[in-house]
Amino acid sequence: MKKHYQILILGGGTAGIMVAAQLMRKDSALKIGLLEPADVHYYQPAWTLVGAGTYSFRKTARPMKEVIPKGVDWIQEAAATLQPKKNSVIGSTGQIFTYDFLVVAPGLVYDLDLVPGLGEALDQGVVCSNYTNPEHTWEVLRNFKGGIALFTQPNTPIKCGGAPQKIMYLAEQYFRKHKVRDHTTVVFATPGTTIFGVPEIRKTLMKVIDRKDINLRFGYQLVKIDAEKQIAWYRLASHESEYNHKQIPLVKEGDLLGIPYDMLHTAPPSVAPAFVGESVLANPSGWMEVDKHSLQHVEFQNVFGLGDVAGLPTAKTGAAIRKQVPIVVDNLLKLLREHHLGTKSYNGYSSCPLVTDYGKMVLAEFDYDNNFVPDPKLKNMLISDSSKEHWRLWILKKYGLPYLYWNKMLKGKEV
Ligand SMILES: Cc1cc2nc3c(=O)[nH]c(=O)nc-3n(C[C@H](O)[C@H](O)[C@H](O)COP(=O)(O)OP(=O)(O)OC[C@H]3O[C@@H](n4cnc5c(N)ncnc54)[C@H](O)[C@@H]3O)c2cc1C
């Protein structure tokens, strides 16, 4: 049996729920279907704080049924096959769903096979990730007795590119407070060329790096983990460089360089879900191919994509989604009623709340060109320069943003 919807949304994460909620606010008569297999919706940005022991994991989760807007038809199964030429999607139980318009928002998935050894090591012993189990990160920090604390990230795009360093800044302070810092070397090994792409933010973060005496290694591409010997293996890119040199007992194996660790935090390698990556909607890297300003699929005009799954040249964050949703909603409603796209354009806005200590934060807000574009509303919070560390920004991260997320963003209210 086929089921038809005016608008079919794939994924009930930040993007899917926000699109559904804003659409229902604008027109509650719309016939919207939402394919989402999970029972629980998570506020992932707070996992950084969970990993540092300053937020409860329980508070980051809500039952899915509580966040799906009233009037939206929740189909609790996964999308399995996309058939945009037939305006249909096959669900994991074999049911067929047809649509006038499709919104693709299933987020991203972790492909641990891209770094051999990581799958076996992750969330066990001294290897942790706020992306997969922030409560385990907190356990690792508490049990750490000194040595090399290695913070790293893979070569793929990841959610919230700043998250792998946020936990490092908090961990460093935790180690200091608990008297293990003086016999610890904190290392950040990244495939990138800089600590952050936005110059104003970079300047502040480099001061944080100096203050915390962190050893920075650029051009380090993580290729495998040897959990038994506790070594992270890297291939060095041509732009490899080191800042704030520390003597570390590095090991070599052919053209690979190994960093021994006593604790390791990493983001997992991330890719688009296979049903998107293997479909005609994907770009050559597997991400959903949308116009970067309208978020409309480049070929199928009744298909939109946003959130982590979208192949957009900006950081994958919930903050980016906050700005993407009104564009998608406006375009959908204009197409439905007037048969043309709206005039709003997404400028690549994304933001990264970089906590730099317990009680301090820098708010990186930027566009496609890495211009620093701070929200004028921050002035109302008496924050004149959000590129500098500020305690009020920490309050925003820990209390303000979760409140706005659950009570405004997910309810389809403008924030
Ligand atoms: C540790 C960490 C820290 C972060 N920090 C920040 C931060 O400080 N600020 C910020 O703005 N962002 C941050 N983020 C990123 C932010 O959480 C994500 O960018 C955002 O949640 C992405 O939303 P999404 O809707 O695209 O995907 P998700 O929210 O991941 O939701 C995807 C949904 O799709 C569903 N789904 C999957 N497969 C299918 C399928 N086949 N069919 C149907 N549904 C499917 C999933 O069950 C899920 O519910 C952080 C993320 C992490 C992990």
Ligand as a Chemical Component Dictionary entry (heavy atoms), coordinates in Angstrom:
data_LIG
# 
_chem_comp.id                   LIG 
_chem_comp.type                 NON-POLYMER 
_chem_comp.pdbx_formal_charge   0 
_chem_comp.three_letter_code    LIG 
# 
loop_
_chem_comp_atom.comp_id 
_chem_comp_atom.atom_id 
_chem_comp_atom.alt_atom_id 
_chem_comp_atom.type_symbol 
_chem_comp_atom.charge 
_chem_comp_atom.model_Cartn_x 
_chem_comp_atom.model_Cartn_y 
_chem_comp_atom.model_Cartn_z 
_chem_comp_atom.pdbx_ordinal 
LIG C1  C1  C 0 29.756 16.211 20.640 1  
LIG C2  C2  C 0 28.958 17.140 19.797 2  
LIG C3  C3  C 0 29.001 18.508 20.046 3  
LIG C4  C4  C 0 28.265 19.379 19.263 4  
LIG N1  N1  N 0 28.290 20.707 19.572 5  
LIG C5  C5  C 0 27.515 21.565 18.898 6  
LIG C6  C6  C 0 27.413 22.930 19.293 7  
LIG O1  O1  O 0 28.015 23.329 20.280 8  
LIG N2  N2  N 0 26.626 23.753 18.583 9  
LIG C7  C7  C 0 25.904 23.305 17.508 10 
LIG O2  O2  O 0 25.181 24.098 16.901 11 
LIG N3  N3  N 0 25.985 22.015 17.083 12 
LIG C8  C8  C 0 26.755 21.148 17.763 13 
LIG N4  N4  N 0 26.789 19.820 17.393 14 
LIG C9  C9  C 0 26.217 19.416 16.099 15 
LIG C10 C10 C 0 24.707 19.253 16.077 16 
LIG O3  O3  O 0 24.265 18.447 17.149 17 
LIG C11 C11 C 0 24.313 18.643 14.743 18 
LIG O4  O4  O 0 24.862 19.419 13.699 19 
LIG C12 C12 C 0 22.815 18.558 14.546 20 
LIG O5  O5  O 0 22.223 17.768 15.544 21 
LIG C13 C13 C 0 22.497 17.959 13.177 22 
LIG O6  O6  O 0 21.115 17.877 13.001 23 
LIG P1  P1  P 0 20.502 16.897 11.890 24 
LIG O7  O7  O 0 19.041 17.049 12.016 25 
LIG O8  O8  O 0 21.159 17.144 10.582 26 
LIG O9  O9  O 0 20.965 15.465 12.380 27 
LIG P2  P2  P 0 20.632 14.750 13.758 28 
LIG O10 O10 O 0 20.223 15.749 14.784 29 
LIG O11 O11 O 0 21.799 13.880 14.054 30 
LIG O12 O12 O 0 19.341 13.884 13.448 31 
LIG C14 C14 C 0 19.254 12.953 12.405 32 
LIG C15 C15 C 0 18.004 12.135 12.636 33 
LIG O13 O13 O 0 17.756 11.328 11.479 34 
LIG C16 C16 C 0 17.394 10.037 11.897 35 
LIG N5  N5  N 0 17.723 9.083  10.827 36 
LIG C17 C17 C 0 18.901 8.500  10.581 37 
LIG N6  N6  N 0 18.801 7.671  9.524  38 
LIG C18 C18 C 0 17.532 7.767  9.074  39 
LIG C19 C19 C 0 16.827 7.154  8.023  40 
LIG N7  N7  N 0 17.398 6.253  7.215  41 
LIG N8  N8  N 0 15.506 7.475  7.852  42 
LIG C20 C20 C 0 14.899 8.376  8.665  43 
LIG N9  N9  N 0 15.534 8.972  9.690  44 
LIG C21 C21 C 0 16.841 8.666  9.894  45 
LIG C22 C22 C 0 18.171 9.800  13.164 46 
LIG O14 O14 O 0 17.555 8.801  13.968 47 
LIG C23 C23 C 0 18.129 11.184 13.806 48 
LIG O15 O15 O 0 17.028 11.332 14.678 49 
LIG C24 C24 C 0 27.490 18.904 18.177 50 
LIG C25 C25 C 0 27.426 17.522 17.941 51 
LIG C26 C26 C 0 28.132 16.650 18.740 52 
LIG C27 C27 C 0 28.038 15.178 18.482 53 
# 
loop_
_chem_comp_bond.comp_id 
_chem_comp_bond.atom_id_1 
_chem_comp_bond.atom_id_2 
_chem_comp_bond.value_order 
_chem_comp_bond.pdbx_ordinal 
LIG C1  C2  SING 1  
LIG C2  C3  SING 2  
LIG C2  C26 DOUB 3  
LIG C3  C4  DOUB 4  
LIG C4  N1  SING 5  
LIG C4  C24 SING 6  
LIG N1  C5  DOUB 7  
LIG C5  C6  SING 8  
LIG C5  C8  SING 9  
LIG C6  O1  DOUB 10 
LIG C6  N2  SING 11 
LIG N2  C7  SING 12 
LIG C7  O2  DOUB 13 
LIG C7  N3  SING 14 
LIG N3  C8  DOUB 15 
LIG C8  N4  SING 16 
LIG N4  C9  SING 17 
LIG N4  C24 SING 18 
LIG C9  C10 SING 19 
LIG C10 O3  SING 20 
LIG C10 C11 SING 21 
LIG C11 O4  SING 22 
LIG C11 C12 SING 23 
LIG C12 O5  SING 24 
LIG C12 C13 SING 25 
LIG C13 O6  SING 26 
LIG O6  P1  SING 27 
LIG P1  O7  DOUB 28 
LIG P1  O8  SING 29 
LIG P1  O9  SING 30 
LIG O9  P2  SING 31 
LIG P2  O10 DOUB 32 
LIG P2  O11 SING 33 
LIG P2  O12 SING 34 
LIG O12 C14 SING 35 
LIG C14 C15 SING 36 
LIG C15 O13 SING 37 
LIG C15 C23 SING 38 
LIG O13 C16 SING 39 
LIG C16 N5  SING 40 
LIG C16 C22 SING 41 
LIG N5  C17 SING 42 
LIG N5  C21 SING 43 
LIG C17 N6  DOUB 44 
LIG N6  C18 SING 45 
LIG C18 C19 SING 46 
LIG C18 C21 DOUB 47 
LIG C19 N7  SING 48 
LIG C19 N8  DOUB 49 
LIG N8  C20 SING 50 
LIG C20 N9  DOUB 51 
LIG N9  C21 SING 52 
LIG C22 O14 SING 53 
LIG C22 C23 SING 54 
LIG C23 O15 SING 55 
LIG C24 C25 DOUB 56 
LIG C25 C26 SING 57 
LIG C26 C27 SING 58 
# 
